[in-house]
Amino acid sequence: MTMAQTTRMANVDSALVHLRVNCKQLLEFPAGEALSCDVVSVGGQLWRIDLSPRGIRPNHRHVSIFLRHLTAIFEPFFLGKDGRPSPKITKCSHANEYDACSSIRSCADGNVTFVCAIVVVNQLHPAPVPPPNLGGQLGRLLEDDGTTDVSFVIGGETFHAHRAIPMARSPVFRVQLFGSMFPTLAPMVLHDISPATFRVMLRWMYTDAWPAGDDGSSPVDMFRDLLAASDRYALHRLKLMCARKLCHNVVPTGRWRGGGSATTTTTHTTTVEDLDSALVHLRVDYKHFMRLPPGVALCSDVVSVGGQQWMLELYPRGKRAHHTYTSIFLRHLTRSSSPRSTVKAIFEPFFLGRDGRPSPKITNWSHVNEYDESSVTRRNYVFCADENGYPHFFKRHPLAGTYVIDGNITFLCSVVVVNELGPDPVPTSNLGEHLGRLLEDGSSTGDGMMMWTDVSFFVNGETFRAHRAVLAARSPVFKALLFGSMMEATMTSSAPIALHEIMPATFDAMLRFMYTDAWPEDDEPVGDSSSIEMFQDLLAAADRYALDRLKLMCARKLWDVVSVHTVVSILVCAETYDCPELSKKCLDFCARNENFKQVASVDGYALSVLKFPSITGELIEVGASS
């Protein structure tokens, strides 16, 4: 008797097969012959387990078990009286053989039971859905001057753009472009902003990606100007991004105590979530190092870590007279306006040998110090509220010949700042959200709202208003329709563009996807007949308007709801609109022995086969094989 329990997870199908065999029959079975279980369907393939009680050869002393058919992961177990796999019988989990022993004779209810796990890795899987690319497509649209409808003049330079994008991103541009100034077609002149800053800000409004400053100006100047512009035009996210960049690039005016030409500082900074870290290489002239008196420091350049300024102070003869140790400290230079502010820094210095590695013989200290401005103590030899470090870093002695390279010695210092009071967090990208609100505003019935749109569509009795720039960026079909040979006709006519072979609900979902790049909301659960029909209609529309990502998303949704009652309609949809992975999935489903007969008996099967002869041959072949 055979019982099978099948499970499917991601790209893996599995089955637990219980093979129950009469004990007396098992012992009397001749060598070389097999008991076979019922055929089991796993992963769209047919399998059979063969059990040879006396092995496959004469005088064989083992019970053998085999999986017949295609490659799979096969794991058999022999069950004891307690219903659990017997470790005494099963020698290895991957083997195909079991030791024959007297335990088989003392079986329960005259039967012995084998449990076999079959796992089939499905090489067939749906086509991957690419990541959202709304910003990338809008960025390419910005480079196409043939589709622009507004221009800006800044410092003698002219920039072309699309009204819908700045208006969606900035309430200031919304007033300027679609308020009382809307009827004018003359270029808009902007003051108090440089061409380089406007160029970066405009690209950010289209792409929502961090701009790259390639105009040769210093990063700090660029970020500062961009922050001022984003504040002026109410670009909140860009403003926070600039503030965070400036927080990590602040350099104080004036010069702190420095080592002059005696020191060279190289810094590599890293930011991970709430931690900012820097590796500082401090290279020191050895002769200068040896000549300095007690209490005099060699200082690094100012280092910015975690939005704070720090400086390394190295005392070759310590901070006090008769000091026999070299001391090293991390000095905090930033002053907070809040007396209760907390800045925590982990400071760990090392002395590098000639091989470029930290020297364990020189560095006696390797534990971590923590600086907390809110509760400064003298613990860890902290001398004042500005310092954190090691007064006994290493005992002073000649270093020449062992650690000096080209007349210099090198210190490597790790500085980690915990950003408990760091800059305001930057919100996630909201480009799709902004465009979604633009679509909702343009769909409103008020006359003031209608003027924010520049194109409308008539779909089966319903009118939809939209923006040419967004549709052209997302779909090459709409770009050809709105900016191709028909551009003049569609621009001069106030009549809506009539679209056929698409339903209003489908067009509404497709339109929202083009604006937001997000999956359209549906109130009905996936698997409901109406939702499956919606996905099929949306897939057809995505294919018609070359929305490749939406098409793959619909195909993935349909992939997950293939069943006896839906497989034929999904197969027809996949074959019609060129979804080969989805078609293969449907045919593999029909190939399963227990499925095809049920599929063939479903209402509408015969009509579908006659209506779509392209799938007839494949289904007939599947039916013959099953």
C-alpha positions as CSV (number, residue, x, y, z in Angstrom):
1,M,0.0,0.0,0.0
2,T,1.4,3.4,-1.0
3,M,0.5,6.8,0.6
4,A,2.1,10.0,-0.6
5,Q,2.0,13.5,0.9
6,T,3.3,16.2,-1.5
7,T,4.6,19.7,-0.7
8,R,5.7,22.5,-2.9
9,M,7.9,25.4,-1.7
10,A,9.5,27.9,-4.1
11,N,11.3,26.0,-6.8
12,V,11.2,22.7,-4.9
13,D,8.6,20.0,-5.0
14,S,8.7,17.2,-2.4
15,A,6.8,14.1,-1.4
16,L,6.9,11.8,1.6
17,V,5.9,8.3,0.4
18,H,4.8,5.7,2.9
19,L,5.3,2.2,1.4
20,R,3.7,-0.4,3.6
21,V,4.7,-4.0,2.9
22,N,3.4,-7.3,4.2
23,C,6.1,-8.8,6.4
24,K,5.5,-12.4,5.3
25,Q,5.6,-11.5,1.7
26,L,8.7,-9.5,2.2
27,L,10.6,-12.4,3.7
28,E,9.5,-14.9,1.1
29,F,10.2,-12.7,-1.9
30,P,12.9,-14.2,-4.2
31,A,16.2,-12.5,-4.8
32,G,16.5,-10.1,-7.8
33,E,12.8,-9.3,-7.9
34,A,11.2,-6.1,-6.7
35,L,8.0,-4.9,-5.0
36,S,6.9,-1.6,-6.7
37,C,4.8,1.2,-5.2
38,D,2.2,3.1,-7.0
39,V,3.3,5.8,-9.4
40,V,3.9,9.1,-7.6
41,S,3.8,12.5,-9.2
42,V,6.4,15.0,-7.9
43,G,7.5,18.2,-9.6
44,G,5.4,17.4,-12.6
45,Q,7.3,14.1,-13.2
46,L,6.2,10.5,-12.6
47,W,8.2,8.4,-10.1
48,R,8.1,4.9,-8.8
49,I,9.9,3.3,-5.8
50,D,11.2,-0.3,-6.3
51,L,11.9,-2.4,-3.2
52,S,14.0,-5.6,-3.5
53,P,13.7,-7.6,-0.2
54,R,16.6,-9.9,-1.1
55,G,18.6,-7.5,-3.1
56,I,19.1,-7.3,-6.9
57,R,21.6,-10.1,-7.2
58,P,21.7,-13.7,-6.0
59,N,23.1,-14.3,-2.5
60,H,22.6,-10.6,-1.8
61,R,22.4,-9.9,2.0
62,H,20.8,-6.5,1.8
63,V,17.4,-5.1,1.2
64,S,17.7,-2.7,-1.8
65,I,15.5,0.3,-2.6
66,F,15.5,2.4,-5.8
67,L,13.8,5.4,-7.2
68,R,12.9,4.9,-10.9
69,H,12.7,7.7,-13.4
70,L,14.5,11.1,-13.6
71,T,17.1,12.7,-11.2
72,A,15.9,13.7,-7.8
73,I,17.0,13.8,-4.2
74,F,15.9,10.5,-2.7
75,E,16.1,9.7,1.1
76,P,14.6,6.4,2.4
77,F,14.0,5.4,6.0
78,F,12.9,2.2,7.7
79,L,10.3,2.8,10.4
80,G,10.4,1.0,13.8
81,K,7.3,0.0,15.8
82,D,7.2,3.5,17.3
83,G,6.7,5.0,13.8
84,R,10.1,6.6,13.8
85,P,13.0,6.0,11.4
86,S,15.2,3.2,12.9
87,P,18.9,4.2,13.2
88,K,19.8,0.5,13.6
89,I,18.3,-0.4,10.2
90,T,19.2,2.7,8.2
91,K,22.9,3.1,8.0
92,C,23.1,6.3,6.0
93,S,20.6,8.9,5.0
94,H,21.7,9.0,1.4
95,A,22.1,5.3,0.7
96,N,19.8,3.1,-1.4
97,E,20.4,0.0,0.7
98,Y,19.2,-1.3,4.1
99,D,20.7,-4.1,6.2
100,A,18.4,-7.1,6.4
101,C,18.0,-8.2,10.0
102,S,15.8,-10.1,12.4
103,S,13.9,-6.9,13.2
104,I,11.9,-7.4,10.0
105,R,10.5,-10.6,11.5
106,S,9.1,-8.9,14.6
107,C,6.9,-6.4,12.7
108,A,3.7,-4.8,13.8
109,D,0.4,-6.0,12.4
110,G,2.2,-8.2,10.0
111,N,3.6,-5.3,8.0
112,V,6.8,-3.2,7.7
113,T,6.8,0.4,6.6
114,F,9.3,2.4,4.6
115,V,9.2,6.2,4.4
116,C,10.8,7.7,1.3
117,A,11.5,11.4,0.8
118,I,11.6,12.6,-2.8
119,V,12.7,16.1,-3.5
120,V,12.6,17.4,-7.1
121,V,14.4,20.7,-7.9
122,N,12.4,22.5,-10.5
123,Q,14.7,23.9,-13.1
124,L,11.6,25.7,-14.5
125,H,10.8,28.9,-12.7
126,P,9.1,32.2,-13.7
127,A,11.1,34.8,-15.5
128,P,12.7,37.2,-13.0
129,V,11.0,40.6,-12.5
130,P,13.6,43.4,-12.9
131,P,13.8,46.0,-10.1
132,P,11.8,49.3,-10.3
133,N,13.3,51.7,-12.9
134,L,10.9,54.6,-12.8
135,G,13.8,57.1,-12.0
136,G,16.0,55.6,-14.8
137,Q,13.3,56.0,-17.4
138,L,12.5,59.5,-16.3
139,G,16.2,60.3,-16.4
140,R,16.4,59.2,-20.0
141,L,13.4,61.3,-20.8
142,L,15.2,64.4,-19.4
143,E,17.9,63.9,-22.0
144,D,15.3,63.9,-24.9
145,D,14.7,67.5,-25.8
146,G,12.1,66.6,-28.3
147,T,9.5,65.8,-25.6
148,T,10.0,68.8,-23.3
149,D,7.3,71.5,-22.8
150,V,9.0,74.0,-20.5
151,S,12.4,75.7,-20.3
152,F,14.3,77.5,-17.6
153,V,17.0,80.2,-18.0
154,I,19.6,80.4,-15.3
155,G,22.8,82.5,-15.6
156,G,22.5,82.6,-19.4
157,E,22.0,78.8,-19.7
158,T,18.8,77.2,-20.9
159,F,17.4,74.0,-19.4
160,H,14.6,72.1,-21.0
161,A,12.2,70.0,-18.9
162,H,8.7,68.6,-18.6
163,R,6.2,70.5,-16.6
164,A,4.7,67.4,-14.9
165,I,7.9,66.3,-13.2
166,P,9.0,69.5,-11.4
167,M,5.3,70.1,-10.5
168,A,5.0,66.6,-9.0
169,R,8.2,67.0,-7.0
170,S,8.0,70.6,-5.7
171,P,5.0,72.6,-4.5
172,V,6.9,75.7,-5.4
173,F,7.2,74.6,-9.0
174,R,3.6,73.6,-9.0
175,V,2.5,77.1,-8.2
176,Q,4.9,78.6,-10.7
177,L,4.2,76.2,-13.6
178,F,0.5,75.5,-13.1
179,G,-0.7,78.6,-11.1
180,S,-1.3,82.0,-12.4
181,M,1.8,81.8,-14.6
182,F,0.6,78.6,-16.4
183,P,-0.5,80.2,-19.7
184,T,2.9,81.7,-20.5
185,L,5.1,79.8,-22.9
186,A,8.2,82.0,-22.4
187,P,11.2,80.5,-20.6
188,M,11.1,80.9,-16.9
189,V,14.0,82.9,-15.5
190,L,15.3,81.7,-12.1
191,H,17.6,83.7,-9.9
192,D,19.6,82.9,-6.8
193,I,20.8,79.6,-8.1
194,S,23.7,78.7,-10.3
195,P,23.4,76.6,-13.5
196,A,25.5,73.8,-12.0
197,T,23.3,73.6,-8.9
198,F,20.1,73.7,-11.0
199,R,21.4,71.0,-13.3
200,V,22.0,68.7,-10.4
201,M,18.7,69.5,-8.7
202,L,16.7,69.0,-12.0
203,R,18.3,65.6,-12.5
204,W,17.5,64.6,-8.9
205,M,13.8,65.6,-9.4
206,Y,13.7,63.2,-12.4
207,T,15.7,60.3,-11.0
208,D,15.5,60.6,-7.2
209,A,19.1,59.4,-7.1
210,W,22.1,61.1,-5.5
211,P,23.6,63.6,-8.0
212,A,27.2,63.4,-8.9
213,G,29.0,66.7,-8.9
214,D,31.2,66.7,-12.0
215,D,31.5,70.5,-12.4
216,G,34.9,70.7,-10.7
217,S,33.6,72.6,-7.7
218,S,34.4,71.4,-4.2
219,P,31.9,68.8,-2.8
220,V,31.2,71.0,0.3
221,D,30.3,74.0,-1.9
222,M,28.1,71.9,-4.1
223,F,26.3,70.4,-1.2
224,R,25.8,73.7,0.5
225,D,24.4,75.4,-2.7
226,L,22.2,72.3,-3.3
227,L,20.8,72.4,0.2
228,A,19.9,76.1,-0.2
229,A,18.1,75.3,-3.5
230,S,16.3,72.3,-2.1
231,D,15.1,74.4,0.8
232,R,13.9,77.2,-1.6
233,Y,11.9,74.7,-3.7
234,A,10.7,72.5,-0.8
235,L,12.6,69.4,-1.9
236,H,12.6,67.9,1.6
237,R,14.4,64.6,0.9
238,L,17.1,66.3,-1.2
239,K,17.7,68.8,1.6
240,L,18.2,66.0,4.2
241,M,20.5,64.2,1.8
242,C,22.7,67.4,1.5
243,A,22.6,68.0,5.2
244,R,23.9,64.4,5.8
245,K,26.7,64.9,3.2
246,L,27.7,68.2,4.8
247,C,27.7,66.6,8.2
248,H,30.4,64.2,7.1
249,N,32.5,66.8,5.3
250,V,32.7,69.7,7.8
251,V,36.2,71.2,8.0
252,P,36.8,73.8,10.6
253,T,38.2,77.2,9.7
254,G,41.6,78.1,11.2
255,R,44.4,75.7,12.0
256,W,44.7,73.7,15.2
257,R,48.0,72.7,16.6
258,G,49.6,70.7,13.8
259,G,52.8,68.8,13.2
260,G,53.7,70.8,10.1
261,S,55.8,68.7,7.7
262,A,56.6,66.3,10.5
263,T,53.3,64.4,10.1
264,T,51.2,63.1,7.2
265,T,47.6,62.0,7.7
266,T,45.6,59.6,5.4
267,T,42.0,58.8,6.3
268,H,39.6,56.2,5.0
269,T,36.0,56.6,6.2
270,T,33.1,54.1,6.2
271,T,29.4,54.5,7.2
272,V,27.2,51.5,8.2
273,E,23.8,52.4,9.6
274,D,24.3,54.1,12.9
275,L,28.1,53.7,13.0
276,D,30.7,55.9,11.3
277,S,34.3,54.7,11.3
278,A,37.6,55.9,10.0
279,L,41.1,54.3,9.7
280,V,43.6,57.0,10.1
281,H,47.3,56.5,9.0
282,L,49.5,58.9,10.9
283,R,53.0,59.0,9.3
284,V,55.6,60.7,11.5
285,D,59.2,61.9,10.8
286,Y,61.3,59.8,13.1
287,K,64.0,62.4,13.8
288,H,61.4,65.0,14.7
289,F,59.7,62.4,16.9
290,M,62.8,61.7,18.9
291,R,63.7,65.4,19.4
292,L,60.4,66.6,20.9
293,P,60.4,67.4,24.6
294,P,57.8,66.1,27.1
295,G,54.4,67.7,26.9
296,V,54.7,68.6,23.2
297,A,52.5,66.8,20.7
298,L,52.6,66.0,17.1
299,C,49.1,66.3,15.8
300,S,47.3,64.8,12.8
301,D,45.1,66.8,10.4
302,V,41.5,67.3,11.5
303,V,39.4,64.2,10.8
304,S,35.7,64.2,10.3
305,V,33.9,61.1,11.6
306,G,30.2,60.8,12.4
307,G,29.6,64.5,11.8
308,Q,32.1,65.4,14.5
309,Q,35.7,66.7,14.2
310,W,38.5,64.8,15.8
311,M,42.3,65.1,15.9
312,L,45.0,62.6,17.0
313,E,47.6,63.9,19.4
314,L,50.9,62.0,19.7
315,Y,53.2,62.8,22.6
316,P,56.6,61.1,21.9
317,R,57.8,61.8,25.5
318,G,54.4,61.8,27.2
319,K,52.4,64.7,28.6
320,R,54.4,65.2,31.8
321,A,58.1,65.6,32.7
322,H,60.1,62.4,33.4
323,H,57.5,60.4,31.5
324,T,59.0,57.3,30.0
325,Y,56.1,56.4,27.7
326,T,54.8,57.6,24.4
327,S,51.2,58.8,24.7
328,I,48.4,59.0,22.1
329,F,45.0,60.7,22.5
330,L,41.9,61.3,20.4
331,R,40.8,64.9,20.9
332,H,37.1,65.9,20.3
333,L,37.0,69.3,18.6
334,T,33.3,69.8,18.0
335,R,31.4,71.8,20.5
336,S,27.7,71.0,20.9
337,S,25.1,73.6,21.7
338,S,23.3,71.2,24.0
339,P,25.0,70.6,27.3
340,R,23.4,67.1,27.5
341,S,24.5,65.9,24.1
342,T,26.3,62.5,24.0
343,V,29.0,61.6,21.7
344,K,30.5,58.1,22.0
345,A,33.7,57.2,20.2
346,I,35.7,54.0,20.2
347,F,39.4,54.7,19.8
348,E,42.0,52.0,19.1
349,P,45.5,52.9,18.1
350,F,48.2,50.6,16.7
351,F,51.9,51.0,15.9
352,L,52.9,49.5,12.5
353,G,55.9,47.4,11.9
354,R,58.0,47.4,8.7
355,D,55.6,44.7,7.2
356,G,52.7,47.1,7.5
357,R,51.0,45.1,10.3
358,P,50.3,46.2,13.9
359,S,53.2,45.3,16.1
360,P,52.2,43.3,19.3
361,K,55.7,44.0,20.8
362,I,55.2,47.8,20.7
363,T,51.5,48.2,21.3
364,N,50.7,47.3,24.9
365,W,47.1,48.6,24.7
366,S,44.5,47.1,22.5
367,H,41.3,47.4,24.5
368,V,38.6,49.9,23.5
369,N,38.1,53.3,25.1
370,E,34.7,55.0,25.1
371,Y,34.3,58.8,25.2
372,D,31.0,60.0,26.6
373,E,30.6,63.8,26.7
374,S,27.7,63.6,29.1
375,S,29.6,61.8,31.9
376,V,33.3,62.4,31.6
377,T,35.5,60.6,34.1
378,R,39.2,60.0,34.7
379,R,38.8,56.4,33.8
380,N,41.2,55.1,31.2
381,Y,43.6,58.0,31.9
382,V,41.3,60.6,30.4
383,F,43.0,63.9,31.2
384,C,40.2,66.3,30.3
385,A,36.8,66.5,28.6
386,D,38.4,66.7,25.2
387,E,40.6,63.6,25.4
388,N,40.3,59.9,25.2
389,G,43.4,57.7,24.8
390,Y,46.4,56.0,26.1
391,P,49.0,57.8,28.2
392,H,51.1,54.6,28.4
393,F,50.8,53.6,24.7
394,F,54.2,52.1,24.6
395,K,57.5,52.5,26.5
396,R,59.9,54.9,24.8
397,H,63.0,53.3,23.3
398,P,64.9,53.5,20.0
399,L,62.9,52.3,17.0
400,A,65.4,52.8,14.2
401,G,66.3,49.8,12.2
402,T,63.2,47.8,13.0
403,Y,60.3,50.1,12.5
404,V,61.6,53.1,10.5
405,I,60.8,53.2,6.8
406,D,62.2,56.0,4.7
407,G,62.8,58.0,7.8
408,N,59.3,57.6,9.1
409,I,57.3,55.6,11.6
410,T,53.5,54.9,11.1
411,F,50.6,54.8,13.5
412,L,47.2,53.2,12.5
413,C,44.2,54.5,14.5
414,S,40.7,53.2,14.3
415,V,38.0,55.7,15.3
416,V,34.3,54.5,15.5
417,V,31.6,57.0,16.3
418,V,28.1,55.8,17.4
419,N,25.6,58.2,16.0
420,E,23.1,58.5,18.8
421,L,22.5,62.2,17.8
422,G,23.4,62.0,14.2
423,P,21.8,64.0,11.3
424,D,18.1,63.6,10.6
425,P,17.4,60.3,8.7
426,V,16.8,60.6,5.0
427,P,13.4,59.2,4.0
428,T,13.2,56.5,1.4
429,S,12.6,57.4,-2.3
430,N,9.2,59.0,-2.8
431,L,9.3,59.6,-6.6
432,G,6.5,57.1,-7.2
433,E,4.5,58.6,-4.4
434,H,4.8,62.1,-5.8
435,L,3.8,61.0,-9.3
436,G,0.9,59.0,-7.9
437,R,-0.4,62.1,-6.2
438,L,0.1,64.0,-9.5
439,L,-2.1,61.4,-11.2
440,E,-4.8,61.7,-8.5
441,D,-4.8,65.5,-8.7
442,G,-5.1,65.4,-12.5
443,S,-8.0,62.9,-12.3
444,S,-10.0,65.2,-10.1
445,T,-13.1,66.7,-11.7
446,G,-12.5,70.4,-10.9
447,D,-11.4,72.7,-13.7
448,G,-8.4,73.8,-11.7
449,M,-7.2,70.2,-11.5
450,M,-7.9,69.4,-15.1
451,M,-5.5,72.0,-16.3
452,W,-2.6,70.1,-14.6
453,T,-3.0,67.4,-17.2
454,D,-2.1,67.7,-20.9
455,V,-3.7,64.6,-22.4
456,S,-6.8,62.5,-21.9
457,F,-8.0,59.0,-23.0
458,F,-11.5,57.7,-23.7
459,V,-11.8,54.0,-22.7
460,N,-15.2,52.3,-23.1
461,G,-17.2,55.4,-22.0
462,E,-14.8,56.6,-19.3
463,T,-12.3,59.5,-19.5
464,F,-8.8,59.3,-18.0
465,R,-6.5,62.3,-17.7
466,A,-2.7,62.0,-17.6
467,H,0.6,63.7,-18.4
468,R,2.4,63.1,-21.7
469,A,5.9,63.2,-20.1
470,V,5.2,60.3,-17.7
471,L,3.6,58.1,-20.3
472,A,6.3,58.7,-22.8
473,A,9.0,57.9,-20.3
474,R,7.4,54.6,-19.3
475,S,6.1,53.2,-22.6
476,P,7.7,53.5,-26.1
477,V,4.3,52.9,-27.6
478,F,2.8,55.9,-25.8
479,K,5.9,58.0,-26.7
480,A,5.3,57.2,-30.4
481,L,1.6,58.0,-30.0
482,L,2.1,61.3,-28.1
483,F,5.4,62.6,-29.6
484,G,5.7,60.7,-32.9
485,S,4.0,61.4,-36.2
486,M,0.7,61.9,-34.4
487,M,2.1,64.5,-32.0
488,E,0.7,67.6,-33.8
489,A,-2.8,66.0,-34.0
490,T,-2.9,65.0,-30.3
491,M,-1.4,68.3,-29.1
492,T,-3.8,70.6,-31.0
493,S,-7.0,68.5,-30.4
494,S,-8.8,68.8,-27.1
495,A,-10.7,65.6,-27.8
496,P,-9.6,62.5,-25.8
497,I,-7.6,59.8,-27.5
498,A,-9.8,56.8,-27.9
499,L,-8.3,53.4,-26.9
500,H,-9.9,50.1,-27.8
501,E,-9.4,46.5,-26.7
502,I,-8.8,47.5,-23.1
503,M,-11.3,47.8,-20.2
504,P,-11.5,50.9,-18.0
505,A,-10.4,49.0,-14.9
506,T,-7.4,47.5,-16.7
507,F,-6.4,50.9,-18.0
508,D,-6.7,52.5,-14.6
509,A,-4.5,49.8,-13.0
510,M,-1.9,50.1,-15.9
511,L,-1.9,53.9,-15.6
512,R,-1.3,53.8,-11.9
513,F,1.6,51.4,-12.4
514,M,3.2,53.8,-14.9
515,Y,3.1,56.6,-12.4
516,T,4.1,54.7,-9.3
517,D,6.0,51.6,-10.5
518,A,4.2,49.8,-7.8
519,W,1.9,46.8,-8.0
520,P,-1.7,47.9,-8.5
521,E,-3.9,47.4,-5.4
522,D,-6.6,44.8,-5.7
523,D,-9.2,44.1,-3.0
524,E,-9.9,40.6,-4.0
525,P,-7.6,37.8,-3.1
526,V,-5.3,36.3,-5.7
527,G,-7.0,33.1,-7.0
528,D,-10.4,34.6,-7.2
529,S,-11.8,34.2,-10.8
530,S,-12.2,38.0,-11.2
531,S,-8.7,38.7,-10.0
532,I,-7.2,36.1,-12.3
533,E,-9.1,37.7,-15.2
534,M,-7.7,41.1,-14.2
535,F,-4.2,39.8,-14.2
536,Q,-4.7,38.3,-17.7
537,D,-6.1,41.5,-19.0
538,L,-3.4,43.5,-17.4
539,L,-0.7,41.2,-18.9
540,A,-2.3,41.7,-22.3
541,A,-2.3,45.5,-21.9
542,A,1.3,45.5,-20.7
543,D,2.3,43.5,-23.8
544,R,0.5,45.9,-26.1
545,Y,2.1,49.0,-24.6
546,A,5.6,47.4,-24.0
547,L,5.5,47.6,-20.2
548,D,7.9,44.7,-19.8
549,R,8.2,44.9,-16.0
550,L,4.4,44.9,-15.5
551,K,4.1,42.0,-17.9
552,L,6.5,39.9,-15.9
553,M,4.8,40.9,-12.7
554,C,1.4,39.7,-14.1
555,A,3.0,36.5,-15.3
556,R,4.4,35.7,-11.9
557,K,1.0,36.3,-10.3
558,L,-0.6,33.9,-12.7
559,W,2.2,31.4,-12.2
560,D,1.2,31.0,-8.6
561,V,-2.5,30.4,-9.3
562,V,-2.2,27.6,-11.9
563,S,-4.8,25.0,-11.0
564,V,-7.1,22.5,-12.7
565,H,-9.7,25.2,-13.3
566,T,-7.4,28.0,-14.4
567,V,-4.6,26.3,-16.3
568,V,-6.3,26.4,-19.8
569,S,-7.1,30.1,-19.7
570,I,-3.6,30.9,-18.3
571,L,-2.0,28.8,-21.0
572,V,-4.0,30.6,-23.7
573,C,-2.9,33.9,-22.2
574,A,0.7,32.8,-22.0
575,E,0.8,31.5,-25.6
576,T,-1.0,34.6,-27.0
577,Y,1.3,37.2,-25.3
578,D,4.7,35.3,-25.5
579,C,5.3,34.2,-21.9
580,P,7.3,30.9,-22.6
581,E,8.1,30.2,-18.9
582,L,4.4,30.5,-18.0
583,S,3.4,28.3,-20.9
584,K,5.9,25.6,-19.9
585,K,4.5,25.8,-16.3
586,C,1.0,25.1,-17.6
587,L,2.0,22.2,-19.8
588,D,4.0,20.6,-17.0
589,F,1.0,20.9,-14.7
590,C,-1.2,19.2,-17.3
591,A,1.4,16.4,-17.8
592,R,0.8,15.2,-14.3
593,N,-1.3,12.0,-14.5
594,E,-4.0,13.0,-12.0
595,N,-4.4,16.5,-13.5
596,F,-4.9,16.1,-17.2
597,K,-8.2,14.1,-16.9
598,Q,-9.6,16.7,-14.6
599,V,-8.5,19.6,-16.8
600,A,-10.1,17.9,-19.8
601,S,-13.4,17.7,-18.0
602,V,-13.6,21.3,-17.0
603,D,-16.2,23.4,-18.6
604,G,-14.7,25.4,-21.5
605,Y,-11.8,23.1,-22.2
606,A,-13.1,22.0,-25.6
607,L,-14.1,25.5,-26.6
608,S,-10.6,26.8,-25.7
609,V,-8.9,24.1,-27.6
610,L,-11.0,24.9,-30.7
611,K,-10.6,28.7,-30.3
612,F,-6.9,28.5,-29.9
613,P,-5.5,25.8,-32.2
614,S,-1.9,26.8,-31.4
615,I,-2.2,25.0,-28.1
616,T,-4.1,22.0,-29.4
617,G,-1.1,20.0,-30.5
618,E,0.7,20.5,-27.2
619,L,-2.3,19.5,-25.1
620,I,-2.9,16.4,-27.2
621,E,0.7,15.4,-26.8
622,V,0.5,16.0,-23.0
623,G,-2.7,14.0,-22.9
624,A,-1.2,11.1,-24.8
625,S,1.8,10.9,-22.5
626,S,-0.3,11.0,-19.3
